[in-house]
């Protein structure tokens, strides 16, 4: 849960690096919350809570995605490759799943070994 809350606290932090664990734990908790809110919306007959939640996590999701790309040594502009039909999302998924660079890069030291 701390991984999810840390991303929300740094909701517009597009600089720096994000570990794989930080990114994927945020994605997991984000998915769980979205599913629960969607089910609640089905029960009450309105998806209002779900849409508010989606709007609230757009910036944190983009920020952690950009920081994840920074960890792999890529620019945050690579995020736009996801707009390419069919292959863009697959390439972005591979980038997100790859291991970060062990050494420090232009985006900062490796967060895995930083104290």
C-alpha positions in Angstrom: 0.0 0.0 0.0 2.9 2.3 0.7 4.0 2.1 -3.0 0.6 3.3 -4.1 0.5 6.2 -1.6 4.0 7.3 -2.4 3.1 7.7 -6.1 0.0 9.7 -5.1 2.1 11.9 -2.8 4.5 12.6 -5.7 1.6 13.1 -8.2 3.3 15.6 -10.5 6.9 14.5 -10.0 7.9 13.8 -13.6 11.7 14.0 -12.7 13.7 11.2 -11.2 13.3 7.4 -11.5 10.8 4.8 -10.4 11.6 1.2 -9.8 9.7 -1.6 -11.4 8.1 -2.5 -8.1 6.9 1.0 -7.5 5.3 1.2 -11.0 3.7 -2.3 -11.0 2.4 -2.0 -7.4 0.8 1.3 -8.3 -0.8 -0.3 -11.4 -2.1 -3.2 -9.3 -3.7 -1.1 -6.6 -5.0 1.3 -9.2 -6.7 -1.6 -11.0 -8.1 -3.0 -7.8 -9.6 0.3 -6.8 -11.0 0.9 -10.2 -12.7 -2.5 -10.3 -14.2 -2.1 -6.8 -15.5 1.4 -7.7 -16.9 0.1 -11.0 -18.8 -2.7 -9.1 -20.1 -0.2 -6.6 -21.2 1.9 -9.5 -23.1 -1.0 -11.1 -24.8 -1.6 -7.8 -25.9 2.0 -7.2 -26.6 2.6 -10.9 -24.1 5.4 -11.5 -20.4 5.3 -12.4 -19.8 8.8 -10.9 -17.3 7.5 -8.3 -15.4 5.6 -10.9 -15.1 8.6 -13.2 -14.0 10.9 -10.4 -11.3 8.3 -9.4 -10.0 8.0 -13.0 -9.7 11.8 -13.3 -7.9 11.9 -9.9 -5.2 9.4 -10.9 -4.5 10.6 -14.5 -1.5 12.8 -13.5 0.0 10.3 -11.0 -0.3 7.6 -13.6 1.5 9.7 -16.2 4.2 10.8 -13.7 5.0 7.3 -12.5 5.1 6.1 -16.1 7.6 8.8 -17.1 9.7 8.1 -14.1 9.7 4.4 -15.0 10.9 5.2 -18.5 13.6 7.4 -16.9 14.7 4.4 -14.8 15.3 2.4 -18.1 17.4 5.2 -19.5 14.8 6.5 -21.8 13.2 10.0 -22.1 9.7 10.5 -20.9 8.7 11.4 -24.5 8.8 7.6 -25.2 5.4 7.5 -23.5 3.9 8.8 -26.8 4.9 5.5 -28.5 1.8 4.1 -26.9 -0.3 6.1 -29.3 1.0 4.0 -32.2 -1.8 1.5 -33.0 -1.1 -2.2 -32.2 2.6 -2.2 -31.5 3.0 1.0 -29.5 1.3 -0.4 -26.4 3.4 -3.6 -26.7 6.6 -1.7 -26.9 5.6 0.5 -24.0 4.8 -2.6 -21.9 8.2 -4.0 -22.7 9.9 -0.8 -21.6 7.9 -0.8 -18.3 8.8 -4.4 -17.6 12.5 -4.1 -18.4 15.0 -3.8 -15.6 16.3 -0.3 -14.8 19.8 0.8 -15.4 22.0 -0.2 -12.5 24.2 2.9 -12.8 23.2 6.5 -12.3 21.9 8.2 -15.4 20.9 11.8 -16.3 17.6 11.3 -14.4 19.3 10.5 -11.1 20.8 7.6 -9.1 19.3 4.1 -9.2 16.4 4.2 -6.7 17.0 0.5 -5.9 20.3 1.3 -4.2 19.6 4.8 -3.0 19.3 5.2 0.7 
